[in-house]
Amino acid sequence: MRKVHVKTDDTVYVLTGKDAGKTGKVLKVLPDDGRIIVESVHMATKHKKPRGRNQQGGIINQEGTIASSNVMLVCSSCKRPTKIGRKVLENGEKVRVCKSCGATIDTIREAKK
């Protein structure tokens, strides 16, 4: 399991690949593979076969996974792609902070095992 610096519903900026320069919302994080699925990035065509009587087949477009190292988090206050820092507040709460403007992004929730 790898540590991924982005979470679901974060807005990210794509750094490399055919979709470089695009921004989108993180739909799913796959920490075992170190990959993420970003909305309308790395679109792939899939040929779907109908299963059952009521399901329809056809060609559908869906998002593929990209490596989490190929994206940067977009800060909500300065609206720029930025690196993420971690800080512990006086009350013991852990937060993610923007390295460029110093604004607090959100709190870090501990992973439940």
A tleap script that builds the chain and sets N, CA, C and O, in Angstrom:
source leaprc.protein.ff14SB
mol = sequence {
  NMET ARG LYS VAL HIE VAL LYS THR ASP ASP
  THR VAL TYR VAL LEU THR GLY LYS ASP ALA
  GLY LYS THR GLY LYS VAL LEU LYS VAL LEU
  PRO ASP ASP GLY ARG ILE ILE VAL GLU SER
  VAL HIE MET ALA THR LYS HIE LYS LYS PRO
  ARG GLY ARG ASN GLN GLN GLY GLY ILE ILE
  ASN GLN GLU GLY THR ILE ALA SER SER ASN
  VAL MET LEU VAL CYS SER SER CYS LYS ARG
  PRO THR LYS ILE GLY ARG LYS VAL LEU GLU
  ASN GLY GLU LYS VAL ARG VAL CYS LYS SER
  CYS GLY ALA THR ILE ASP THR ILE ARG GLU
  ALA LYS CLYS
}
set mol.1.N position { 0.843 -1.183 0.000 }
set mol.1.CA position { 0.000 0.000 0.000 }
set mol.1.C position { 0.888 1.246 0.000 }
set mol.1.O position { 1.787 1.382 0.829 }
set mol.2.N position { 0.625 2.133 -0.924 }
set mol.2.CA position { 1.404 3.364 -1.051 }
set mol.2.C position { 0.630 4.530 -0.474 }
set mol.2.O position { -0.599 4.509 -0.409 }
set mol.3.N position { 1.356 5.536 -0.060 }
set mol.3.CA position { 0.709 6.735 0.448 }
set mol.3.C position { 0.370 7.645 -0.727 }
set mol.3.O position { 1.234 7.942 -1.552 }
set mol.4.N position { -0.869 8.084 -0.806 }
set mol.4.CA position { -1.328 8.941 -1.892 }
set mol.4.C position { -1.616 10.319 -1.309 }
set mol.4.O position { -2.296 10.428 -0.288 }
set mol.5.N position { -1.112 11.368 -1.942 }
set mol.5.CA position { -1.223 12.724 -1.398 }
set mol.5.C position { -2.547 13.406 -1.691 }
set mol.5.O position { -2.786 14.507 -1.194 }
set mol.6.N position { -3.412 12.793 -2.478 }
set mol.6.CA position { -4.722 13.379 -2.765 }
set mol.6.C position { -5.820 12.472 -2.225 }
set mol.6.O position { -5.611 11.280 -2.002 }
set mol.7.N position { -6.984 13.060 -2.021 }
set mol.7.CA position { -8.125 12.316 -1.526 }
set mol.7.C position { -9.294 12.471 -2.501 }
set mol.7.O position { -9.253 13.299 -3.411 }
set mol.8.N position { -10.316 11.675 -2.300 }
set mol.8.CA position { -11.520 11.768 -3.111 }
set mol.8.C position { -12.133 13.162 -2.954 }
set mol.8.O position { -12.134 13.725 -1.860 }
set mol.9.N position { -12.643 13.705 -4.035 }
set mol.9.CA position { -13.275 15.033 -4.133 }
set mol.9.C position { -12.276 16.191 -4.118 }
set mol.9.O position { -12.702 17.345 -4.083 }
set mol.10.N position { -10.968 15.931 -4.141 }
set mol.10.CA position { -9.984 16.997 -4.310 }
set mol.10.C position { -9.966 17.435 -5.771 }
set mol.10.O position { -10.237 16.628 -6.661 }
set mol.11.N position { -9.653 18.696 -6.027 }
set mol.11.CA position { -9.451 19.182 -7.385 }
set mol.11.C position { -7.961 19.111 -7.681 }
set mol.11.O position { -7.141 19.622 -6.918 }
set mol.12.N position { -7.616 18.469 -8.802 }
set mol.12.CA position { -6.211 18.267 -9.131 }
set mol.12.C position { -5.906 18.796 -10.528 }
set mol.12.O position { -6.799 18.950 -11.361 }
set mol.13.N position { -4.617 19.074 -10.768 }
set mol.13.CA position { -4.094 19.548 -12.038 }
set mol.13.C position { -3.192 18.453 -12.582 }
set mol.13.O position { -2.292 17.992 -11.880 }
set mol.14.N position { -3.419 18.023 -13.837 }
set mol.14.CA position { -2.649 16.939 -14.437 }
set mol.14.C position { -1.349 17.505 -15.007 }
set mol.14.O position { -1.366 18.457 -15.788 }
set mol.15.N position { -0.218 16.907 -14.608 }
set mol.15.CA position { 1.095 17.408 -15.013 }
set mol.15.C position { 1.603 16.788 -16.305 }
set mol.15.O position { 2.183 17.493 -17.131 }
set mol.16.N position { 1.402 15.488 -16.504 }
set mol.16.CA position { 1.980 14.802 -17.651 }
set mol.16.C position { 0.929 13.960 -18.361 }
set mol.16.O position { -0.176 13.756 -17.859 }
set mol.17.N position { 1.301 13.476 -19.545 }
set mol.17.CA position { 0.419 12.606 -20.312 }
set mol.17.C position { -0.354 13.369 -21.365 }
set mol.17.O position { -0.134 14.561 -21.582 }
set mol.18.N position { -1.267 12.661 -22.018 }
set mol.18.CA position { -2.027 13.287 -23.102 }
set mol.18.C position { -3.005 14.337 -22.596 }
set mol.18.O position { -3.453 15.184 -23.369 }
set mol.19.N position { -3.345 14.295 -21.309 }
set mol.19.CA position { -4.276 15.258 -20.724 }
set mol.19.C position { -3.567 16.286 -19.854 }
set mol.19.O position { -4.179 16.847 -18.944 }
set mol.20.N position { -2.298 16.543 -20.113 }
set mol.20.CA position { -1.531 17.508 -19.316 }
set mol.20.C position { -2.167 18.890 -19.423 }
set mol.20.O position { -2.536 19.333 -20.511 }
set mol.21.N position { -2.288 19.563 -18.284 }
set mol.21.CA position { -2.874 20.899 -18.257 }
set mol.21.C position { -4.336 20.909 -17.874 }
set mol.21.O position { -4.888 21.978 -17.614 }
set mol.22.N position { -4.982 19.762 -17.831 }
set mol.22.CA position { -6.398 19.705 -17.452 }
set mol.22.C position { -6.540 19.668 -15.938 }
set mol.22.O position { -5.645 19.213 -15.226 }
set mol.23.N position { -7.678 20.152 -15.461 }
set mol.23.CA position { -8.014 20.026 -14.048 }
set mol.23.C position { -9.287 19.213 -13.929 }
set mol.23.O position { -10.123 19.213 -14.833 }
set mol.24.N position { -9.427 18.528 -12.821 }
set mol.24.CA position { -10.617 17.721 -12.608 }
set mol.24.C position { -10.717 17.273 -11.168 }
set mol.24.O position { -9.783 17.429 -10.382 }
set mol.25.N position { -11.870 16.712 -10.835 }
set mol.25.CA position { -12.139 16.243 -9.484 }
set mol.25.C position { -11.753 14.774 -9.374 }
set mol.25.O position { -12.010 13.995 -10.291 }
set mol.26.N position { -11.138 14.392 -8.262 }
set mol.26.CA position { -10.760 13.003 -8.033 }
set mol.26.C position { -12.017 12.210 -7.694 }
set mol.26.O position { -12.704 12.506 -6.716 }
set mol.27.N position { -12.312 11.192 -8.519 }
set mol.27.CA position { -13.482 10.368 -8.299 }
set mol.27.C position { -13.192 9.182 -7.389 }
set mol.27.O position { -14.032 8.792 -6.578 }
set mol.28.N position { -11.992 8.608 -7.530 }
set mol.28.CA position { -11.651 7.422 -6.763 }
set mol.28.C position { -10.146 7.362 -6.566 }
set mol.28.O position { -9.381 7.740 -7.453 }
set mol.29.N position { -9.720 6.884 -5.393 }
set mol.29.CA position { -8.307 6.715 -5.085 }
set mol.29.C position { -8.044 5.228 -4.882 }
set mol.29.O position { -8.755 4.561 -4.130 }
set mol.30.N position { -7.023 4.717 -5.554 }
set mol.30.CA position { -6.631 3.313 -5.429 }
set mol.30.C position { -5.240 3.263 -4.786 }
set mol.30.O position { -4.241 3.192 -5.502 }
set mol.31.N position { -5.155 3.299 -3.439 }
set mol.31.CA position { -3.848 3.399 -2.783 }
set mol.31.C position { -2.976 2.161 -2.946 }
set mol.31.O position { -1.752 2.271 -2.864 }
set mol.32.N position { -3.556 0.997 -3.173 }
set mol.32.CA position { -2.758 -0.216 -3.367 }
set mol.32.C position { -1.904 -0.127 -4.622 }
set mol.32.O position { -0.792 -0.654 -4.662 }
set mol.33.N position { -2.424 0.542 -5.650 }
set mol.33.CA position { -1.707 0.690 -6.914 }
set mol.33.C position { -1.020 2.042 -7.048 }
set mol.33.O position { -0.200 2.227 -7.947 }
set mol.34.N position { -1.341 2.995 -6.165 }
set mol.34.CA position { -0.792 4.342 -6.286 }
set mol.34.C position { -1.400 5.097 -7.446 }
set mol.34.O position { -0.742 5.953 -8.037 }
set mol.35.N position { -2.649 4.798 -7.787 }
set mol.35.CA position { -3.305 5.403 -8.944 }
set mol.35.C position { -4.612 6.055 -8.512 }
set mol.35.O position { -5.162 5.740 -7.457 }
set mol.36.N position { -5.099 6.969 -9.349 }
set mol.36.CA position { -6.357 7.660 -9.078 }
set mol.36.C position { -7.175 7.741 -10.356 }
set mol.36.O position { -6.647 7.590 -11.458 }
set mol.37.N position { -8.484 7.984 -10.193 }
set mol.37.CA position { -9.379 8.222 -11.324 }
set mol.37.C position { -9.858 9.664 -11.210 }
set mol.37.O position { -10.448 10.057 -10.203 }
set mol.38.N position { -9.596 10.447 -12.258 }
set mol.38.CA position { -9.957 11.860 -12.284 }
set mol.38.C position { -11.059 12.063 -13.309 }
set mol.38.O position { -11.052 11.455 -14.379 }
set mol.39.N position { -12.008 12.929 -12.965 }
set mol.39.CA position { -13.167 13.193 -13.812 }
set mol.39.C position { -12.740 13.756 -15.164 }
set mol.39.O position { -12.022 14.754 -15.226 }
set mol.40.N position { -13.179 13.123 -16.235 }
set mol.40.CA position { -12.949 13.488 -17.639 }
set mol.40.C position { -11.464 13.593 -18.012 }
set mol.40.O position { -11.090 14.425 -18.837 }
set mol.41.N position { -10.628 12.758 -17.409 }
set mol.41.CA position { -9.206 12.686 -17.738 }
set mol.41.C position { -8.878 11.237 -18.055 }
set mol.41.O position { -9.353 10.326 -17.376 }
set mol.42.N position { -8.066 11.020 -19.085 }
set mol.42.CA position { -7.648 9.683 -19.534 }
set mol.42.C position { -8.877 8.851 -19.922 }
set mol.42.O position { -9.076 7.739 -19.433 }
set mol.43.N position { -9.682 9.418 -20.805 }
set mol.43.CA position { -10.907 8.752 -21.249 }
set mol.43.C position { -10.556 7.568 -22.153 }
set mol.43.O position { -9.701 7.676 -23.032 }
set mol.44.N position { -11.221 6.455 -21.926 }
set mol.44.CA position { -10.999 5.240 -22.699 }
set mol.44.C position { -12.323 4.758 -23.258 }
set mol.44.O position { -13.365 4.906 -22.620 }
set mol.45.N position { -12.283 4.184 -24.447 }
set mol.45.CA position { -13.474 3.623 -25.071 }
set mol.45.C position { -13.571 2.157 -24.690 }
set mol.45.O position { -12.607 1.404 -24.826 }
set mol.46.N position { -14.736 1.760 -24.213 }
set mol.46.CA position { -14.930 0.379 -23.796 }
set mol.46.C position { -16.127 -0.199 -24.539 }
set mol.46.O position { -17.186 0.422 -24.619 }
set mol.47.N position { -15.941 -1.382 -25.074 }
set mol.47.CA position { -17.025 -2.076 -25.765 }
set mol.47.C position { -17.708 -2.976 -24.753 }
set mol.47.O position { -17.109 -3.930 -24.257 }
set mol.48.N position { -18.963 -2.672 -24.447 }
set mol.48.CA position { -19.684 -3.386 -23.408 }
set mol.48.C position { -20.704 -4.326 -24.029 }
set mol.48.O position { -21.505 -3.929 -24.875 }
set mol.49.N position { -20.659 -5.561 -23.599 }
set mol.49.CA position { -21.567 -6.590 -24.086 }
set mol.49.C position { -22.815 -6.606 -23.206 }
set mol.49.O position { -22.704 -6.499 -21.984 }
set mol.50.N position { -23.986 -6.737 -23.795 }
set mol.50.CA position { -25.184 -6.768 -22.954 }
set mol.50.C position { -25.224 -8.022 -22.081 }
set mol.50.O position { -24.983 -9.130 -22.559 }
set mol.51.N position { -25.523 -7.839 -20.824 }
set mol.51.CA position { -25.654 -8.947 -19.871 }
set mol.51.C position { -27.095 -8.978 -19.417 }
set mol.51.O position { -27.576 -8.040 -18.782 }
set mol.52.N position { -27.772 -10.042 -19.740 }
set mol.52.CA position { -29.176 -10.137 -19.366 }
set mol.52.C position { -30.075 -9.544 -20.427 }
set mol.52.O position { -29.609 -8.991 -21.423 }
set mol.53.N position { -31.338 -9.665 -20.203 }
set mol.53.CA position { -32.330 -9.245 -21.185 }
set mol.53.C position { -32.547 -7.734 -21.207 }
set mol.53.O position { -32.812 -7.161 -22.264 }
set mol.54.N position { -32.435 -7.082 -20.041 }
set mol.54.CA position { -32.775 -5.660 -19.949 }
set mol.54.C position { -31.582 -4.735 -20.109 }
set mol.54.O position { -31.769 -3.532 -20.290 }
set mol.55.N position { -30.371 -5.251 -20.050 }
set mol.55.CA position { -29.196 -4.393 -20.162 }
set mol.55.C position { -28.808 -4.203 -21.622 }
set mol.55.O position { -28.865 -5.129 -22.431 }
set mol.56.N position { -28.413 -2.972 -21.931 }
set mol.56.CA position { -28.074 -2.628 -23.298 }
set mol.56.C position { -26.555 -2.642 -23.475 }
set mol.56.O position { -25.819 -2.229 -22.578 }
set mol.57.N position { -26.101 -3.104 -24.602 }
set mol.57.CA position { -24.676 -3.097 -24.913 }
set mol.57.C position { -24.320 -1.879 -25.736 }
set mol.57.O position { -25.184 -1.065 -26.065 }
set mol.58.N position { -23.056 -1.755 -26.066 }
set mol.58.CA position { -22.631 -0.644 -26.907 }
set mol.58.C position { -21.246 -0.172 -26.544 }
set mol.58.O position { -20.534 -0.814 -25.772 }
set mol.59.N position { -20.873 0.962 -27.112 }
set mol.59.CA position { -19.564 1.550 -26.867 }
set mol.59.C position { -19.743 2.690 -25.872 }
set mol.59.O position { -20.525 3.613 -26.098 }
set mol.60.N position { -19.001 2.607 -24.763 }
set mol.60.CA position { -19.106 3.648 -23.741 }
set mol.60.C position { -17.730 4.258 -23.509 }
set mol.60.O position { -16.708 3.607 -23.722 }
set mol.61.N position { -17.714 5.509 -23.070 }
set mol.61.CA position { -16.476 6.187 -22.686 }
set mol.61.C position { -16.419 6.236 -21.169 }
set mol.61.O position { -17.400 6.591 -20.516 }
set mol.62.N position { -15.265 5.879 -20.608 }
set mol.62.CA position { -15.108 5.951 -19.169 }
set mol.62.C position { -13.692 6.383 -18.823 }
set mol.62.O position { -12.774 6.258 -19.633 }
set mol.63.N position { -13.528 6.896 -17.598 }
set mol.63.CA position { -12.235 7.377 -17.146 }
set mol.63.C position { -11.326 6.203 -16.817 }
set mol.63.O position { -11.764 5.202 -16.251 }
set mol.64.N position { -10.062 6.339 -17.178 }
set mol.64.CA position { -9.055 5.353 -16.806 }
set mol.64.C position { -8.251 5.870 -15.631 }
set mol.64.O position { -8.410 7.019 -15.219 }
set mol.65.N position { -7.393 5.028 -15.092 }
set mol.65.CA position { -6.582 5.444 -13.953 }
set mol.65.C position { -5.310 6.135 -14.431 }
set mol.65.O position { -4.794 5.839 -15.509 }
set mol.66.N position { -4.818 7.054 -13.617 }
set mol.66.CA position { -3.525 7.674 -13.856 }
set mol.66.C position { -2.727 7.602 -12.558 }
set mol.66.O position { -3.301 7.480 -11.476 }
set mol.67.N position { -1.422 7.677 -12.669 }
set mol.67.CA position { -0.564 7.622 -11.489 }
set mol.67.C position { -0.775 8.881 -10.649 }
set mol.67.O position { -0.897 9.983 -11.184 }
set mol.68.N position { -0.814 8.705 -9.344 }
set mol.68.CA position { -1.059 9.854 -8.467 }
set mol.68.C position { 0.115 10.823 -8.469 }
set mol.68.O position { -0.046 11.987 -8.102 }
set mol.69.N position { 1.302 10.359 -8.880 }
set mol.69.CA position { 2.457 11.252 -8.935 }
set mol.69.C position { 2.376 12.222 -10.106 }
set mol.69.O position { 3.155 13.174 -10.165 }
set mol.70.N position { 1.460 12.004 -11.031 }
set mol.70.CA position { 1.321 12.863 -12.204 }
set mol.70.C position { 0.327 13.999 -12.004 }
set mol.70.O position { -0.017 14.686 -12.965 }
set mol.71.N position { -0.141 14.211 -10.775 }
set mol.71.CA position { -1.094 15.286 -10.505 }
set mol.71.C position { -0.619 16.122 -9.327 }
set mol.71.O position { 0.143 15.660 -8.478 }
set mol.72.N position { -1.093 17.373 -9.296 }
set mol.72.CA position { -0.855 18.265 -8.157 }
set mol.72.C position { -2.196 18.766 -7.663 }
set mol.72.O position { -3.110 19.004 -8.453 }
set mol.73.N position { -2.310 18.922 -6.372 }
set mol.73.CA position { -3.528 19.433 -5.771 }
set mol.73.C position { -3.688 20.915 -6.092 }
set mol.73.O position { -2.714 21.667 -6.050 }
set mol.74.N position { -4.908 21.340 -6.410 }
set mol.74.CA position { -5.199 22.754 -6.649 }
set mol.74.C position { -5.718 23.336 -5.347 }
set mol.74.O position { -6.719 22.866 -4.806 }
set mol.75.N position { -5.037 24.359 -4.843 }
set mol.75.CA position { -5.419 25.003 -3.586 }
set mol.75.C position { -6.748 25.742 -3.778 }
set mol.75.O position { -6.961 26.408 -4.791 }
set mol.76.N position { -7.632 25.612 -2.790 }
set mol.76.CA position { -8.940 26.246 -2.910 }
set mol.76.C position { -8.878 27.746 -2.686 }
set mol.76.O position { -9.770 28.463 -3.140 }
set mol.77.N position { -7.852 28.248 -2.000 }
set mol.77.CA position { -7.797 29.681 -1.741 }
set mol.77.C position { -7.008 30.442 -2.808 }
set mol.77.O position { -7.448 31.504 -3.248 }
set mol.78.N position { -5.840 29.916 -3.236 }
set mol.78.CA position { -5.051 30.645 -4.242 }
set mol.78.C position { -5.311 30.145 -5.672 }
set mol.78.O position { -4.823 30.745 -6.630 }
set mol.79.N position { -6.071 29.060 -5.824 }
set mol.79.CA position { -6.493 28.526 -7.135 }
set mol.79.C position { -5.335 28.150 -8.042 }
set mol.79.O position { -5.452 28.245 -9.264 }
set mol.80.N position { -4.207 27.720 -7.459 }
set mol.80.CA position { -3.045 27.301 -8.229 }
set mol.80.C position { -2.636 25.894 -7.822 }
set mol.80.O position { -2.875 25.492 -6.684 }
set mol.81.N position { -2.020 25.133 -8.734 }
set mol.81.CA position { -1.472 23.834 -8.348 }
set mol.81.C position { -0.355 24.036 -7.330 }
set mol.81.O position { 0.497 24.908 -7.501 }
set mol.82.N position { -0.361 23.243 -6.290 }
set mol.82.CA position { 0.595 23.448 -5.218 }
set mol.82.C position { 1.019 22.135 -4.586 }
set mol.82.O position { 0.332 21.120 -4.704 }
set mol.83.N position { 2.156 22.170 -3.919 }
set mol.83.CA position { 2.573 21.039 -3.105 }
set mol.83.C position { 1.823 21.095 -1.781 }
set mol.83.O position { 1.325 22.146 -1.377 }
set mol.84.N position { 1.751 19.954 -1.116 }
set mol.84.CA position { 0.998 19.864 0.122 }
set mol.84.C position { 1.966 19.689 1.279 }
set mol.84.O position { 2.884 18.872 1.212 }
set mol.85.N position { 1.757 20.459 2.342 }
set mol.85.CA position { 2.494 20.277 3.579 }
set mol.85.C position { 1.546 19.781 4.650 }
set mol.85.O position { 0.329 19.937 4.542 }
set mol.86.N position { 2.103 19.193 5.666 }
set mol.86.CA position { 1.284 18.720 6.782 }
set mol.86.C position { 1.730 19.443 8.037 }
set mol.86.O position { 2.922 19.673 8.245 }
set mol.87.N position { 0.759 19.803 8.878 }
set mol.87.CA position { 1.051 20.568 10.073 }
set mol.87.C position { 0.167 20.070 11.212 }
set mol.87.O position { -0.974 19.666 10.988 }
set mol.88.N position { 0.693 20.100 12.420 }
set mol.88.CA position { -0.091 19.744 13.603 }
set mol.88.C position { -0.409 21.033 14.348 }
set mol.88.O position { 0.491 21.794 14.701 }
set mol.89.N position { -1.703 21.273 14.585 }
set mol.89.CA position { -2.123 22.484 15.285 }
set mol.89.C position { -1.931 22.321 16.790 }
set mol.89.O position { -1.577 21.241 17.264 }
set mol.90.N position { -2.168 23.410 17.547 }
set mol.90.CA position { -1.996 23.387 18.994 }
set mol.90.C position { -2.927 22.387 19.686 }
set mol.90.O position { -2.570 21.805 20.711 }
set mol.91.N position { -4.124 22.192 19.118 }
set mol.91.CA position { -5.076 21.266 19.729 }
set mol.91.C position { -4.810 19.809 19.340 }
set mol.91.O position { -5.590 18.927 19.698 }
set mol.92.N position { -3.725 19.549 18.617 }
set mol.92.CA position { -3.355 18.182 18.245 }
set mol.92.C position { -3.947 17.715 16.926 }
set mol.92.O position { -3.717 16.578 16.513 }
set mol.93.N position { -4.706 18.575 16.263 }
set mol.93.CA position { -5.340 18.208 15.006 }
set mol.93.C position { -4.333 18.324 13.857 }
set mol.93.O position { -3.590 19.302 13.777 }
set mol.94.N position { -4.311 17.327 12.970 }
set mol.94.CA position { -3.418 17.326 11.822 }
set mol.94.C position { -4.152 17.917 10.625 }
set mol.94.O position { -5.301 17.561 10.365 }
set mol.95.N position { -3.496 18.820 9.892 }
set mol.95.CA position { -4.120 19.469 8.738 }
set mol.95.C position { -3.168 19.433 7.551 }
set mol.95.O position { -1.951 19.340 7.714 }
set mol.96.N position { -3.750 19.508 6.341 }
set mol.96.CA position { -2.960 19.686 5.120 }
set mol.96.C position { -2.927 21.179 4.818 }
set mol.96.O position { -3.951 21.856 4.914 }
set mol.97.N position { -1.756 21.693 4.453 }
set mol.97.CA position { -1.616 23.117 4.167 }
set mol.97.C position { -1.012 23.307 2.788 }
set mol.97.O position { -0.276 22.451 2.297 }
set mol.98.N position { -1.326 24.423 2.172 }
set mol.98.CA position { -0.781 24.814 0.873 }
set mol.98.C position { 0.625 25.363 1.094 }
set mol.98.O position { 0.823 26.234 1.941 }
set mol.99.N position { 1.609 24.859 0.336 }
set mol.99.CA position { 2.989 25.314 0.508 }
set mol.99.C position { 3.219 26.701 -0.071 }
set mol.99.O position { 4.140 27.394 0.361 }
set mol.100.N position { 2.401 27.131 -1.045 }
set mol.100.CA position { 2.643 28.433 -1.662 }
set mol.100.C position { 1.980 29.576 -0.893 }
set mol.100.O position { 2.594 30.630 -0.728 }
set mol.101.N position { 0.745 29.399 -0.418 }
set mol.101.CA position { 0.075 30.505 0.280 }
set mol.101.C position { -0.090 30.246 1.774 }
set mol.101.O position { -0.422 31.168 2.520 }
set mol.102.N position { 0.135 29.011 2.229 }
set mol.102.CA position { 0.049 28.696 3.656 }
set mol.102.C position { -1.356 28.470 4.179 }
set mol.102.O position { -1.540 28.316 5.387 }
set mol.103.N position { -2.352 28.445 3.307 }
set mol.103.CA position { -3.735 28.258 3.745 }
set mol.103.C position { -3.981 26.797 4.127 }
set mol.103.O position { -3.368 25.884 3.575 }
set mol.104.N position { -4.881 26.598 5.074 }
set mol.104.CA position { -5.261 25.252 5.485 }
set mol.104.C position { -6.220 24.668 4.462 }
set mol.104.O position { -7.224 25.290 4.117 }
set mol.105.N position { -5.910 23.473 3.979 }
set mol.105.CA position { -6.757 22.826 2.976 }
set mol.105.C position { -7.873 22.049 3.660 }
set mol.105.O position { -9.052 22.295 3.405 }
set mol.106.N position { -7.508 21.122 4.521 }
set mol.106.CA position { -8.491 20.373 5.300 }
set mol.106.C position { -7.776 19.565 6.368 }
set mol.106.O position { -6.547 19.551 6.442 }
set mol.107.N position { -8.569 18.892 7.194 }
set mol.107.CA position { -7.989 18.071 8.245 }
set mol.107.C position { -7.661 16.700 7.700 }
set mol.107.O position { -8.296 16.230 6.756 }
set mol.108.N position { -6.673 16.059 8.291 }
set mol.108.CA position { -6.271 14.721 7.888 }
set mol.108.C position { -6.975 13.736 8.799 }
set mol.108.O position { -6.767 13.735 10.013 }
set mol.109.N position { -7.804 12.903 8.207 }
set mol.109.CA position { -8.489 11.870 8.978 }
set mol.109.C position { -7.635 10.623 8.976 }
set mol.109.O position { -7.070 10.242 7.951 }
set mol.110.N position { -7.545 10.002 10.114 }
set mol.110.CA position { -6.766 8.762 10.208 }
set mol.110.C position { -7.484 7.646 9.463 }
set mol.110.O position { -8.709 7.540 9.528 }
set mol.111.N position { -6.729 6.821 8.760 }
set mol.111.CA position { -7.320 5.714 8.014 }
set mol.111.C position { -7.782 4.640 8.981 }
set mol.111.O position { -7.059 4.271 9.906 }
set mol.112.N position { -8.989 4.143 8.761 }
set mol.112.CA position { -9.538 3.094 9.623 }
set mol.112.C position { -9.082 1.745 9.091 }
set mol.112.O position { -9.217 1.457 7.902 }
set mol.113.N position { -8.547 0.935 9.969 }
set mol.113.CA position { -8.060 -0.385 9.561 }
set mol.113.C position { -8.932 -1.476 10.100 }
set mol.113.O position { -8.670 -2.653 9.854 }
savepdb mol mol.pdb
quit
